[in-house]
Amino acid sequence: MLHVSRGVRWDSDHVVTFSDELQTLAQEIVRGGFLGRVHIGLDYFDASINRVAAWVIGARNTLRALLPALLEPIDRLRAMEVSGDYTGGWPSWRS
């Protein structure tokens, strides 16, 4: 179980925002192969907006963070790293 929430102050809102921290968290989940084991729970409290809207905003931001992580060519990147090819996509005309 993973509870995803925005860092809060005592009077702050909790709706998950699209941030570098959220993107990094999504990358770690996907790169580690933990999608099948991790259950992501979202905080959806925000006193200034409707609770359904807050939940939708948080869910959308979480999905926006997961999508690029899911589209990464992880197997290719790992193979390049193992073979020592740290510039695999670099154009040949540059070398």
All heavy atoms as an XYZ file, in Angstrom:
753
protein
N       0.843     -1.172      0.000
C       0.000      0.000      0.000
C       0.890      1.237      0.000
O       1.801      1.344      0.815
C      -0.900     -0.001      1.226
C      -1.859     -1.177      1.319
S      -2.986     -1.317     -0.064
C      -4.060      0.045      0.198
N       0.623      2.134     -0.907
C       1.371      3.378     -1.013
C       0.386      4.530     -0.962
O      -0.519      4.619     -1.790
C       2.156      3.412     -2.325
C       2.904      4.696     -2.633
C       4.018      4.922     -1.622
C       3.455      4.663     -4.034
N       0.546      5.368      0.019
C      -0.331      6.525      0.148
C       0.372      7.725     -0.455
O       1.413      8.149      0.037
C      -0.651      6.783      1.622
C      -1.520      7.978      1.831
N      -1.215      8.953      2.736
C      -2.670      8.365      1.237
C      -2.147      9.891      2.710
N      -3.032      9.548      1.796
N      -0.177      8.254     -1.534
C       0.420      9.388     -2.220
C      -0.352     10.638     -1.840
O      -1.560     10.714     -1.989
C       0.374      9.204     -3.750
C       0.988     10.402     -4.448
C       1.087      7.932     -4.149
N       0.365     11.606     -1.324
C      -0.252     12.864     -0.938
C       0.765     13.967     -1.120
O       1.962     13.720     -1.131
C      -0.706     12.810      0.522
O      -1.282     14.031      0.900
N       0.278     15.153     -1.249
C       1.166     16.298     -1.303
C       1.584     16.645      0.110
O       0.806     16.490      1.049
C       0.435     17.471     -1.949
C       1.335     18.656     -2.207
C       0.610     19.728     -2.941
N      -0.461     20.240     -2.102
C      -1.460     20.966     -2.539
N      -1.557     21.247     -3.813
N      -2.379     21.404     -1.740
N       2.806     17.083      0.278
C       3.260     17.522      1.588
C       2.344     18.613      2.118
O       1.956     19.511      1.386
N       1.973     18.522      3.377
C       0.955     19.425      3.904
C       1.452     20.186      5.126
O       2.321     19.740      5.847
C      -0.328     18.660      4.277
C      -0.953     18.042      3.052
C      -0.068     17.611      5.321
N       0.850     21.337      5.299
C       0.960     22.070      6.551
C      -0.330     21.795      7.302
O      -1.244     21.156      6.775
C       1.112     23.570      6.285
C       2.330     23.946      5.463
C       2.412     25.464      5.291
N       1.168     26.061      4.859
C       0.813     26.260      3.600
N       1.607     25.852      2.638
N      -0.328     26.847      3.291
N      -0.463     22.298      8.477
C      -1.676     22.016      9.252
C      -2.935     22.546      8.582
O      -4.008     22.008      8.748
C      -1.539     22.575     10.671
C      -1.556     24.079     10.728
C      -0.485     24.912     10.597
C      -2.695     24.912     10.917
N      -0.879     26.214     10.677
C      -2.234     26.253     10.886
C      -4.055     24.684     11.110
C      -3.090     27.332     11.044
C      -4.891     25.774     11.269
C      -4.402     27.074     11.233
N      -2.813     23.591      7.768
C      -3.988     24.162      7.113
C      -3.981     23.953      5.598
O      -4.723     24.594      4.875
C      -4.075     25.658      7.408
C      -2.895     26.434      6.838
O      -1.867     25.804      6.523
O      -3.005     27.658      6.710
N      -3.147     23.064      5.119
C      -2.973     22.917      3.680
C      -3.949     21.907      3.087
O      -4.556     21.106      3.777
C      -1.545     22.465      3.393
O      -1.357     22.314      2.014
N      -4.057     21.931      1.784
C      -4.848     20.962      1.045
C      -3.981     19.745      0.738
O      -2.767     19.808      0.812
C      -5.352     21.595     -0.242
C      -6.169     22.838      0.025
O      -6.911     22.857      1.025
O      -6.038     23.774     -0.746
N      -4.626     18.656      0.350
C      -3.911     17.401      0.166
C      -3.972     16.847     -1.246
O      -3.455     15.781     -1.493
C      -4.486     16.331      1.104
C      -4.473     16.722      2.538
N      -3.570     16.196      3.437
C      -5.233     17.588      3.243
C      -3.795     16.712      4.625
N      -4.792     17.560      4.543
N      -4.635     17.505     -2.156
C      -4.799     16.975     -3.508
C      -3.432     16.753     -4.138
O      -2.554     17.613     -4.081
C      -5.641     17.943     -4.377
C      -5.719     17.449     -5.808
C      -7.022     18.095     -3.796
N      -3.262     15.579     -4.740
C      -1.990     15.232     -5.361
C      -1.760     16.142     -6.559
O      -2.612     16.265     -7.440
C      -2.002     13.759     -5.807
C      -0.721     13.409     -6.536
C      -2.196     12.853     -4.600
N      -0.591     16.778     -6.582
C      -0.237     17.657     -7.689
C       0.812     16.983     -8.567
O       1.562     16.118     -8.114
C       0.316     19.005     -7.187
O       1.448     18.755     -6.362
C      -0.739     19.754     -6.401
N       0.843     17.378     -9.824
C       1.832     16.848    -10.763
C       3.159     17.524    -10.466
O       3.338     18.713    -10.710
C       1.376     17.133    -12.197
C       2.221     16.470    -13.231
C       2.171     15.103    -13.402
C       3.051     17.207    -14.035
C       2.938     14.474    -14.369
C       3.831     16.604    -15.000
C       3.772     15.232    -15.163
N       4.095     16.773     -9.921
C       5.364     17.346     -9.490
C       6.515     16.417     -9.867
O       6.309     15.261    -10.261
C       5.349     17.548     -7.969
O       5.222     16.288     -7.323
N       7.728     16.918     -9.716
C       8.904     16.088     -9.964
C       8.934     14.893     -9.016
O       9.331     13.796     -9.410
C      10.182     16.909     -9.782
C      10.371     17.952    -10.871
O       9.755     17.796    -11.950
O      11.120     18.906    -10.645
N       8.510     15.100     -7.779
C       8.507     14.010     -6.803
C       7.545     12.900     -7.235
O       7.861     11.712     -7.122
C       8.124     14.520     -5.413
C       9.159     15.414     -4.778
C       9.044     16.870     -5.222
O       8.062     17.229     -5.913
O       9.947     17.650     -4.891
N       6.373     13.283     -7.726
C       5.404     12.291     -8.176
C       5.924     11.545     -9.396
O       5.781     10.323     -9.496
C       4.064     12.964     -8.495
C       2.923     12.039     -8.896
C       2.584     11.063     -7.777
C       1.704     12.846     -9.294
N       6.561     12.247    -10.319
C       7.127     11.595    -11.505
C       8.240     10.620    -11.111
O       8.319      9.518    -11.646
C       7.663     12.638    -12.471
C       6.572     13.430    -13.144
C       7.136     14.514    -14.042
O       7.970     15.303    -13.629
N       6.667     14.536    -15.276
N       9.076     11.010    -10.177
C      10.156     10.136     -9.723
C       9.593      8.899     -9.037
O      10.091      7.788     -9.230
C      11.097     10.899     -8.772
O      11.610     12.041     -9.459
C      12.239     10.025     -8.304
N       8.564      9.083     -8.247
C       7.916      7.959     -7.578
C       7.349      6.980     -8.602
O       7.538      5.759     -8.493
C       6.811      8.478     -6.663
C       6.043      7.452     -5.862
C       6.954      6.755     -4.862
C       4.898      8.123     -5.135
N       6.697      7.498     -9.628
C       6.146      6.642    -10.683
C       7.255      5.910    -11.423
O       7.120      4.715    -11.729
C       5.325      7.484    -11.656
N       8.359      6.583    -11.700
C       9.482      5.934    -12.377
C      10.044      4.795    -11.534
O      10.368      3.725    -12.059
C      10.586      6.951    -12.660
C      10.271      7.906    -13.766
C      11.323      8.992    -13.904
O      12.154      9.202    -13.015
N      11.278      9.709    -15.013
N      10.173      4.997    -10.247
C      10.704      3.950     -9.367
C       9.782      2.741     -9.334
O      10.252      1.602     -9.338
C      10.911      4.495     -7.955
C      12.077      5.444     -7.835
C      13.407      4.781     -8.150
O      13.633      3.623     -7.713
O      14.223      5.406     -8.848
N       8.484      2.978     -9.300
C       7.524      1.871     -9.280
C       7.618      1.068    -10.572
O       7.680     -0.163    -10.552
C       6.090      2.399     -9.067
C       5.935      2.970     -7.655
C       5.067      1.291     -9.307
C       4.633      3.717     -7.436
N       7.655      1.756    -11.706
C       7.687      1.070    -13.000
C       9.044      0.431    -13.248
O       9.122     -0.741    -13.628
C       7.324      2.054    -14.138
C       7.524      1.405    -15.496
C       5.886      2.519    -13.978
N      10.121      1.166    -13.033
C      11.458      0.627    -13.307
C      11.786     -0.569    -12.426
O      12.492     -1.475    -12.840
C      12.513      1.716    -13.102
C      12.493      2.772    -14.173
C      13.480      3.867    -13.872
N      13.422      4.935    -14.857
C      14.091      6.071    -14.747
N      14.877      6.292    -13.710
N      13.975      6.991    -15.683
N      11.265     -0.581    -11.225
C      11.520     -1.694    -10.321
C      10.616     -2.887    -10.562
O      10.769     -3.936     -9.948
N       9.646     -2.734    -11.453
C       8.725     -3.821    -11.742
C       7.723     -4.065    -10.624
O       7.291     -5.192    -10.403
N       7.348     -3.015     -9.914
C       6.484     -3.157     -8.747
C       5.018     -2.835     -9.018
O       4.225     -2.778     -8.077
C       6.979     -2.257     -7.618
C       8.402     -2.512     -7.219
C       9.315     -1.482     -7.182
C       8.834     -3.783     -6.886
C      10.629     -1.703     -6.814
C      10.143     -4.031     -6.528
C      11.049     -2.987     -6.493
N       4.636     -2.600    -10.261
C       3.251     -2.224    -10.552
C       2.243     -3.261    -10.067
O       1.167     -2.904     -9.598
C       3.061     -1.995    -12.045
C       3.292     -0.580    -12.532
C       3.159     -0.508    -14.040
C       2.365      0.402    -11.871
N       2.584     -4.521    -10.162
C       1.676     -5.567     -9.724
C       1.599     -5.716     -8.222
O       0.678     -6.344     -7.702
N       2.553     -5.144     -7.509
C       2.605     -5.291     -6.046
C       2.228     -4.031     -5.298
O       1.965     -4.086     -4.108
C       4.019     -5.699     -5.628
C       4.431     -7.018     -6.175
C       5.829     -7.446     -5.823
N       6.478     -6.692     -4.786
C       7.770     -6.743     -4.523
N       8.539     -7.516     -5.261
N       8.297     -6.042     -3.559
N       2.246     -2.898     -5.970
C       1.987     -1.621     -5.304
C       0.536     -1.199     -5.556
O       0.076     -1.195     -6.696
C       2.944     -0.527     -5.812
C       2.567      0.831     -5.254
C       4.371     -0.868     -5.439
N      -0.151     -0.860     -4.502
C      -1.502     -0.309     -4.592
C      -1.408      1.164     -4.204
O      -1.033      1.489     -3.079
C      -2.456     -1.053     -3.664
C      -2.597     -2.487     -4.022
N      -3.472     -2.930     -4.983
C      -1.953     -3.587     -3.577
C      -3.370     -4.232     -5.107
N      -2.450     -4.659     -4.255
N      -1.718      2.031     -5.143
C      -1.552      3.468     -4.940
C      -2.850      4.058     -4.408
O      -3.890      3.972     -5.061
C      -1.146      4.164     -6.255
C       0.148      3.565     -6.789
C      -1.015      5.664     -6.037
C       0.526      4.037     -8.171
N      -2.776      4.639     -3.233
C      -3.917      5.323     -2.641
C      -3.687      6.819     -2.688
O      -2.586      7.296     -2.418
N      -4.724      7.571     -3.044
C      -4.589      9.016     -3.207
C      -5.361      9.752     -2.123
O      -6.441      9.339     -1.729
C      -5.130      9.443     -4.572
C      -4.509      8.771     -5.784
C      -5.229      9.208     -7.039
C      -3.036      9.079     -5.860
N      -4.803     10.846     -1.679
C      -5.497     11.719     -0.751
C      -6.304     12.703     -1.572
O      -5.818     13.239     -2.560
C      -4.467     12.473      0.106
C      -5.000     12.791      1.471
O      -6.229     12.727      1.644
O      -4.195     13.095      2.359
N      -7.541     12.923     -1.216
C      -8.380     13.791     -2.042
C      -9.130     14.832     -1.232
O     -10.228     15.228     -1.582
C      -9.353     12.969     -2.885
C     -10.277     12.084     -2.097
C     -11.519     12.543     -1.677
C      -9.909     10.792     -1.774
C     -12.368     11.748     -0.956
C     -10.759      9.988     -1.048
C     -11.990     10.467     -0.642
O     -12.809      9.655      0.079
N      -8.532     15.306     -0.181
C      -9.178     16.350      0.595
C      -8.706     17.715      0.120
O      -7.520     17.956     -0.037
C      -8.856     16.214      2.081
C      -9.344     17.391      2.874
C     -10.686     17.524      3.170
C      -8.475     18.380      3.285
C     -11.152     18.616      3.877
C      -8.927     19.471      3.996
C     -10.265     19.597      4.290
N      -9.632     18.587     -0.111
C      -9.337     19.985     -0.397
C     -10.592     20.753     -0.018
O     -11.646     20.586     -0.634
C      -9.012     20.185     -1.874
C      -8.555     21.589     -2.182
O      -9.018     22.527     -1.497
O      -7.748     21.762     -3.101
N     -10.497     21.564      0.994
C     -11.663     22.264      1.517
C     -12.213     23.301      0.540
O     -13.352     23.718      0.670
C     -11.315     22.932      2.838
N     -11.425     23.707     -0.446
C     -11.871     24.775     -1.338
C     -12.567     24.271     -2.594
O     -13.138     25.055     -3.331
C     -10.685     25.658     -1.718
O      -9.757     24.910     -2.477
N     -12.503     22.944     -2.870
C     -13.165     22.410     -4.062
C     -13.948     21.154     -3.691
O     -13.761     20.568     -2.630
C     -12.161     22.100     -5.195
C     -11.144     21.044     -4.767
C     -11.477     23.353     -5.675
C     -10.191     20.616     -5.867
N     -14.805     20.740     -4.599
C     -15.616     19.549     -4.435
C     -14.725     18.319     -4.260
O     -13.705     18.193     -4.928
C     -16.492     19.418     -5.691
C     -17.385     18.230     -5.677
O     -16.918     17.101     -5.688
N     -18.683     18.494     -5.675
N     -15.107     17.398     -3.405
C     -14.303     16.199     -3.151
C     -14.142     15.327     -4.399
O     -13.088     14.738     -4.608
C     -14.892     15.368     -2.020
C     -14.663     15.979     -0.674
C     -15.188     15.056      0.412
N     -14.997     15.672      1.702
C     -14.017     15.364      2.528
N     -13.146     14.446      2.204
N     -13.909     15.965      3.688
N     -15.172     15.239     -5.208
C     -15.068     14.452     -6.436
C     -14.067     15.103     -7.378
O     -13.218     14.430     -7.969
C     -16.448     14.293     -7.110
C     -16.316     13.602     -8.455
C     -17.401     13.535     -6.196
N     -14.140     16.418     -7.499
C     -13.172     17.128     -8.350
C     -11.760     16.943     -7.819
O     -10.825     16.731     -8.595
C     -13.524     18.610     -8.419
N     -11.585     17.010     -6.506
C     -10.262     16.829     -5.908
C      -9.729     15.433     -6.204
O      -8.547     15.263     -6.529
C     -10.332     17.075     -4.403
N     -10.603     14.422     -6.105
C     -10.179     13.055     -6.388
C      -9.798     12.893     -7.856
O      -8.786     12.277     -8.185
C     -11.292     12.078     -6.018
C     -10.919     10.667     -6.283
C     -10.111      9.871     -5.529
C     -11.314      9.879     -7.411
N      -9.993      8.631     -6.118
C     -10.721      8.610     -7.262
C     -12.129     10.130     -8.511
C     -10.907      7.607     -8.190
C     -12.311      9.113     -9.430
C     -11.704      7.870     -9.263
N     -10.592     13.468     -8.762
C     -10.318     13.372    -10.197
C      -8.997     14.063    -10.535
O      -8.185     13.535    -11.292
C     -11.479     13.963    -11.029
C     -11.104     14.115    -12.493
C     -12.716     13.103    -10.877
N      -8.769     15.218     -9.963
C      -7.520     15.947    -10.213
C      -6.319     15.131     -9.743
O      -5.319     14.988    -10.455
C      -7.553     17.333     -9.533
C      -8.579     18.231    -10.223
C      -6.175     17.978     -9.520
C      -8.927     19.480     -9.445
N      -6.410     14.579     -8.545
C      -5.311     13.762     -8.015
C      -5.075     12.513     -8.831
O      -3.931     12.140     -9.118
N      -6.160     11.842     -9.230
C      -6.025     10.624    -10.035
C      -5.420     10.947    -11.398
O      -4.545     10.225    -11.889
C      -7.392      9.962    -10.203
N      -5.865     12.028    -12.008
C      -5.323     12.423    -13.311
C      -3.839     12.751    -13.213
O      -3.052     12.348    -14.072
C      -6.086     13.624    -13.857
C      -5.602     14.065    -15.220
C      -6.481     15.178    -15.784
N      -6.055     15.542    -17.103
C      -5.137     16.478    -17.376
N      -4.568     17.141    -16.400
N      -4.803     16.762    -18.614
N      -3.441     13.466    -12.182
C      -2.026     13.795    -12.019
C      -1.183     12.546    -11.795
O      -0.063     12.450    -12.299
C      -1.852     14.791    -10.875
C      -2.290     16.176    -11.261
O      -2.226     16.561    -12.417
N      -2.750     16.944    -10.288
N      -1.718     11.589    -11.066
C      -0.990     10.343    -10.842
C      -0.849      9.564    -12.144
O       0.237      9.045    -12.453
C      -1.697      9.496     -9.779
O      -1.801     10.265     -8.569
C      -0.931      8.225     -9.493
N      -1.904      9.497    -12.927
C      -1.824      8.818    -14.220
C      -0.881      9.538    -15.173
O      -0.150      8.896    -15.939
C      -3.223      8.705    -14.832
C      -4.175      7.750    -14.114
C      -5.575      7.855    -14.706
C      -3.661      6.330    -14.174
N      -0.878     10.872    -15.120
C       0.055     11.649    -15.954
C       1.503     11.347    -15.583
O       2.394     11.425    -16.428
C      -0.198     13.142    -15.782
C      -1.401     13.643    -16.528
C      -1.598     15.132    -16.318
N      -0.447     15.891    -16.773
C      -0.150     17.112    -16.350
N      -0.919     17.715    -15.465
N       0.901     17.737    -16.824
N       1.762     11.035    -14.323
C       3.117     10.694    -13.894
C       3.480      9.269    -14.298
O       4.639      8.984    -14.622
C       3.247     10.868    -12.382
N       2.502      8.366    -14.278
C       2.771      6.969    -14.621
C       2.994      6.760    -16.114
O       3.798      5.913    -16.511
C       1.622      6.080    -14.147
C       1.583      5.763    -12.665
C       0.262      5.119    -12.294
C       2.752      4.866    -12.283
N       2.298      7.512    -16.955
C       2.371      7.279    -18.403
C       3.788      7.370    -18.968
O       4.239      6.436    -19.646
C       1.424      8.214    -19.146
C       1.378      8.025    -20.653
C       0.926      6.616    -21.016
C       0.473      9.049    -21.295
N       4.548      8.448    -18.725
C       5.909      8.489    -19.283
C       6.798      7.364    -18.741
O       7.644      6.832    -19.461
C       6.456      9.850    -18.853
C       5.282     10.651    -18.458
C       4.220      9.698    -18.043
N       6.582      6.992    -17.476
C       7.366      5.903    -16.902
C       7.044      4.587    -17.607
O       7.930      3.775    -17.861
C       7.094      5.801    -15.405
N       5.780      4.375    -17.943
C       5.384      3.157    -18.639
C       5.872      3.132    -20.082
O       6.036      2.059    -20.670
C       3.860      3.015    -18.615
C       3.265      2.667    -17.252
C       1.762      2.861    -17.268
C       3.631      1.254    -16.862
N       6.100      4.304    -20.678
C       6.544      4.376    -22.072
C       8.059      4.307    -22.231
O       8.557      4.230    -23.356
C       6.013      5.655    -22.720
C       4.493      5.714    -22.889
C       4.077      7.075    -23.420
C       4.008      4.596    -23.796
N       8.796      4.329    -21.138
C      10.251      4.236    -21.224
C      10.662      2.870    -21.768
O      10.111      1.848    -21.359
C      10.894      4.409    -19.845
C      10.948      5.796    -19.343
C      11.658      5.887    -18.002
O      11.797      4.877    -17.298
O      12.076      6.988    -17.670
N      11.650      2.834    -22.657
C      12.137      1.538    -23.166
C      13.107      0.913    -22.152
O      14.317      0.855    -22.365
C      12.837      1.920    -24.471
C      13.318      3.318    -24.215
C      12.282      3.953    -23.332
N      12.577      0.444    -21.044
C      13.394     -0.005    -19.919
C      14.340     -1.128    -20.313
O      15.523     -1.109    -19.955
C      12.500     -0.426    -18.741
C      11.706      0.777    -18.244
C      13.321     -1.026    -17.608
C      10.629      0.433    -17.250
N      13.847     -2.119    -21.049
C      14.706     -3.245    -21.437
C      15.879     -2.772    -22.294
O      17.018     -3.211    -22.095
C      13.897     -4.297    -22.191
C      12.850     -4.947    -21.309
O      13.055     -4.984    -20.071
O      11.834     -5.409    -21.849
N      15.621     -1.876    -23.222
C      16.697     -1.355    -24.071
C      17.704     -0.554    -23.246
O      18.916     -0.683    -23.425
C      16.110     -0.478    -25.172
C      17.163      0.079    -26.091
C      16.546      0.837    -27.235
N      17.613      1.412    -28.041
C      17.508      2.536    -28.705
N      16.380      3.197    -28.699
N      18.512      2.992    -29.402
N      17.215      0.272    -22.342
C      18.115      1.055    -21.497
C      18.982      0.169    -20.614
O      20.176      0.419    -20.448
C      17.309      2.032    -20.637
C      16.574      3.142    -21.388
C      15.652      3.897    -20.442
C      17.572      4.076    -22.044
N      18.389     -0.883    -20.055
C      19.171     -1.805    -19.215
C      20.225     -2.531    -20.035
O      21.363     -2.698    -19.593
C      18.241     -2.801    -18.545
C      17.480     -2.190    -17.401
C      16.682     -3.218    -16.641
N      15.957     -2.562    -15.565
C      14.744     -2.870    -15.194
N      14.100     -3.855    -15.791
N      14.155     -2.223    -14.213
N      19.857     -2.980    -21.246
C      20.816     -3.674    -22.111
C      21.968     -2.745    -22.489
O      23.136     -3.161    -22.507
C      20.114     -4.195    -23.358
N      21.656     -1.495    -22.783
C      22.707     -0.531    -23.130
C      23.627     -0.292    -21.943
O      24.848     -0.203    -22.104
C      22.079      0.778    -23.599
C      21.427      0.692    -24.963
S      20.380      2.103    -25.420
C      21.293      3.488    -24.842
N      23.074     -0.200    -20.766
C      23.892      0.030    -19.579
C      24.809     -1.155    -19.299
O      25.997     -0.980    -19.014
C      22.996      0.288    -18.371
C      23.762      0.638    -17.117
C      22.862      0.976    -15.946
O      21.635      0.899    -16.070
O      23.427      1.295    -14.886
N      24.287     -2.368    -19.426
C      25.089     -3.563    -19.188
C      26.228     -3.664    -20.189
O      27.350     -4.035    -19.856
C      24.191     -4.829    -19.235
C      25.024     -6.091    -19.304
C      23.266     -4.861    -18.034
N      25.963     -3.293    -21.443
C      26.992     -3.384    -22.478
C      27.967     -2.206    -22.445
O      28.924     -2.184    -23.210
C      26.347     -3.485    -23.858
O      25.728     -2.259    -24.197
N      27.712     -1.233    -21.584
C      28.599     -0.075    -21.492
C      28.315      0.995    -22.525
O      29.095      1.930    -22.695
N      27.217      0.873    -23.215
C      26.832      1.848    -24.242
C      25.994      2.943    -23.587
O      24.779      2.845    -23.500
C      26.037      1.152    -25.337
C      25.655      2.090    -26.467
O      26.114      3.245    -26.469
O      24.895      1.648    -27.341
N      26.648      3.999    -23.129
C      25.953      5.063    -22.410
C      25.445      6.178    -23.322
O      24.869      7.144    -22.850
C      26.877      5.650    -21.336
C      27.293      4.607    -20.329
C      28.611      4.211    -20.240
C      26.364      4.017    -19.489
C      28.996      3.244    -19.328
C      26.736      3.053    -18.582
C      28.058      2.672    -18.494
O      28.425      1.717    -17.594
N      25.673      6.044    -24.627
C      25.201      7.052    -25.588
C      24.465      6.384    -26.737
O      24.578      6.819    -27.879
C      26.384      7.862    -26.135
O      27.289      6.963    -26.784
C      27.102      8.619    -25.050
N      23.701      5.371    -26.471
C      23.061      4.542    -27.495
C      22.241      5.282    -28.518
O      22.200      4.901    -29.673
N      21.582      6.331    -28.156
C      20.742      7.026    -29.105
C      21.437      8.186    -29.782
O      20.843      8.913    -30.551
N      22.698      8.393    -29.504
C      23.430      9.541    -30.022
C      23.619      9.403    -31.526
O      24.020      8.356    -32.012
C      24.779      9.639    -29.326
C      25.425     10.960    -29.515
C      26.470     11.233    -30.327
C      25.088     12.196    -28.871
N      26.804     12.560    -30.248
C      25.971     13.178    -29.354
C      24.130     12.568    -27.960
C      25.925     14.500    -28.956
C      24.078     13.889    -27.558
C      24.963     14.830    -28.034
N      23.339     10.428    -32.297
C      23.492     10.354    -33.762
C      24.934     10.066    -34.161
O      25.875     10.606    -33.590
C      23.073     11.743    -34.241
C      22.291     12.346    -33.122
C      22.805     11.705    -31.869
N      25.089      9.229    -35.167
C      26.434      8.824    -35.605
C      27.218      9.987    -36.208
O      28.438     10.004    -36.180
C      26.344      7.696    -36.629
O      25.579      8.117    -37.737
N      26.543     10.992    -36.753
C      27.251     12.117    -37.357
C      27.941     12.970    -36.311
O      28.786     13.784    -36.636
C      26.327     12.957    -38.203
C      25.118     13.478    -37.480
C      23.899     12.858    -37.390
C      24.989     14.689    -36.752
N      23.038     13.621    -36.651
C      23.676     14.750    -36.244
C      25.857     15.743    -36.463
C      23.204     15.807    -35.464
C      25.385     16.806    -35.697
C      24.081     16.829    -35.207
N      27.625     12.814    -35.030
C      28.259     13.574    -33.980
C      29.574     12.968    -33.512
O      30.373     13.615    -32.875
C      27.334     13.695    -32.759
C      26.172     14.607    -32.954
C      26.629     15.993    -32.684
N      25.517     16.892    -32.706
C      25.467     17.983    -32.003
N      26.440     18.320    -31.224
N      24.440     18.775    -32.106
N      29.783     11.704    -33.767
C      30.981     11.045    -33.240
C      32.184     11.142    -34.142
O      32.188     11.615    -35.199
C      30.692      9.581    -32.959
O      30.113      8.960    -34.060
